[in-house]
Structures are given as C-alpha cells and as structure tokens.
Amino acid sequence: MCNFDCPQCGEETPALHEGYCLQCCSDNQAALDAHNFQLDRWSSMNDSQRDAEIKNSYR
C-alpha cells in the first residue's frame, strides 16, 4: 500500500483529498466556508453598516 505525506501537516496518510490529508482538507474547507460567509456578509452591508462594524471592532 502506498502512503503519502500531507504537504500541509506533514503526517503520513493513505490517500490525499484535493492534495491533502482528510483532516487538513476538512480544515481548509471549513476556513474557506467561513471566509466566504464573511465576504458575503460584508458585501451585503451598506457603507454606514460597514463603518459601524469597523468601529465595533475597536471595542
């Protein structure tokens, strides 16, 4: 059986999923989903909502 090394975590894995071990692939997808959610959320705001969001981040 051929094993691979995950290029992200370096762990040995029996199969690669989109080039990574299953855990790294899942973690990457979760990070991408969170990023896309925040991008969509930000895009749906008007200028005053964005200004308020920025001001609230300093608190």
JOVEN-V827544 format. One record per residue. N is the residue number from 1. RES is the residue in one letter. PHI is phi in whole degrees, -180 to 180 (999 if undefined). Layout:
n:res:phi
N:RES:PHI
N:RES:PHI
This chain:
n:res:phi
1:M:999
2:C:-93
3:N:-110
4:F:-121
5:D:-104
6:C:-69
7:P:-71
8:Q:-91
9:C:-103
10:G:84
11:E:-75
12:E:-78
13:T:-143
14:P:-72
15:A:-148
16:L:-106
17:H:-120
18:E:55
19:G:92
20:Y:-133
21:C:-66
22:L:-59
23:Q:-64
24:C:-65
25:C:-61
26:S:-65
27:D:-63
28:N:-64
29:Q:-66
30:A:-64
31:A:-65
32:L:-65
33:D:-62
34:A:-64
35:H:-62
36:N:-63
37:F:-61
38:Q:-66
39:L:-63
40:D:-63
41:R:-62
42:W:-63
43:S:-66
44:S:-83
45:M:-85
46:N:-90
47:D:-60
48:S:-69
49:Q:-67
50:R:-65
51:D:-60
52:A:-64
53:E:-63
54:I:-65
55:K:-62
56:N:-67
57:S:-72
58:Y:-82
59:R:-84
